[in-house]
């Protein structure tokens, strides 16, 4: 069979708890949204700002700036579409001189770059 996946990543900063990810798979008998748990999403004491959501190759990347007690860094939560599992990457503080001026994009060969 031929399967296609539709991914919904949502983040409503105005409503606490309105953040998450859901997947809908076409080409299967069960056509319903399945919630997926994004790692590190509910850690307390963190201010978050979404930087980008990018679909590159077989992955969806949810990129955000995180501020914990004035320590600012960039977190990347990557969803593997085949396994529907997440893996996390945190860029160290100071990696960029100003995280708020960073843009994420797809580079040659389907690579995530900044």
Steps between C-alpha positions, in 0.01 A plus 500: 500500500598861455504703823526875549532684830366840598664658806352778712734678743325765701612751761267765637699715743181672610359177644716292731491133407399563137819357357548167331530287193255269323537269199235385253591209269317463169491158336424306820174369644522728804460858375530691827738751656759344732659727761878479538689625802763764419798460739585788734175679417361529851813590697416773749669839535578528131398771258472371144478662161445293189763576240388265221339173401667340199432181306830368366526152354342247736505738800296788636712742705336711774754772582457734796693749707494415871577746781564351844604762754662713226686201351388506137554209263339333199322165535419280203240224536515281189219259411597193297191445284561128455533407869291798626764550769675822603866569559626818666797726437591809704748748357722635778457851632722739306494284186348804326567857611125580477256206491216733406665580165551134402305352207463127441490364146552195284845476346637282216404135523221549752700620798384731776718809519503843670 
